[in-house]
Amino acid sequence: MNALAALALAAAPCALGVEWRNVGDAALVATCPPAHAATQDAVRTAQRQAGRRADLRLRFGRVAHYPWLSALLARQASASRHWPEERDAPEGYVTRALLGMPEFTALFDPEWRIASLLVRDVRLKPAAELDLPQGHPLPAAFTLPYDAELLVTLVR
């Protein structure tokens, strides 16, 4: 492949698809790491495809598959005074962090509200291995959440 074709592929936006598992149960499917806008487009597509349903279960899969969301989660935990005391119960911390994150809640059409988040299998990484702002005062070995399995239930 020539260099021009490689650059074109690298610059191509990543789109997400919506795969319906059962009635009212959809999964976001990506073949590459999507940006925030592509994630929002896929979420809104699933909401439109839900038709007149009163509820929708939306499976995001792993947060790490959404680099923008993974980075926001790690950065929020790095600045949180609550994270150090909640490391033994990371699912609760990640749930609260996502619900308080405007970039996450803005993914959903305003006619839908988040009824619940199911967060499982939270994964941690040392701060030194994460994309954190320069000069961050955390010890390099201090672990932060960056990934989890995520299922969102929406209602109208």
Rosetta blueprint (number, residue, H / E / L):
1 M L
2 N L
3 A H
4 L H
5 A H
6 A H
7 L H
8 A H
9 L H
10 A H
11 A H
12 A L
13 P L
14 C L
15 A L
16 L E
17 G E
18 V E
19 E E
20 W E
21 R E
22 N E
23 V L
24 G L
25 D E
26 A E
27 A E
28 L E
29 V E
30 A E
31 T L
32 C L
33 P L
34 P L
35 A L
36 H H
37 A H
38 A H
39 T H
40 Q H
41 D H
42 A H
43 V H
44 R H
45 T H
46 A H
47 Q H
48 R H
49 Q H
50 A L
51 G L
52 R L
53 R L
54 A L
55 D E
56 L E
57 R E
58 L E
59 R E
60 F E
61 G E
62 R E
63 V H
64 A H
65 H H
66 Y L
67 P H
68 W H
69 L H
70 S H
71 A H
72 L H
73 L H
74 A H
75 R H
76 Q H
77 A H
78 S H
79 A H
80 S L
81 R L
82 H L
83 W H
84 P H
85 E H
86 E H
87 R L
88 D L
89 A L
90 P H
91 E H
92 G H
93 Y H
94 V H
95 T H
96 R H
97 A H
98 L H
99 L H
100 G L
101 M L
102 P H
103 E H
104 F H
105 T H
106 A L
107 L L
108 F L
109 D L
110 P L
111 E L
112 W L
113 R E
114 I E
115 A E
116 S E
117 L E
118 L E
119 V E
120 R E
121 D E
122 V E
123 R E
124 L E
125 K E
126 P E
127 A H
128 A H
129 E H
130 L L
131 D L
132 L L
133 P L
134 Q L
135 G L
136 H L
137 P L
138 L L
139 P L
140 A L
141 A L
142 F L
143 T E
144 L E
145 P E
146 Y E
147 D E
148 A E
149 E E
150 L E
151 L E
152 V E
153 T E
154 L E
155 V E
156 R L
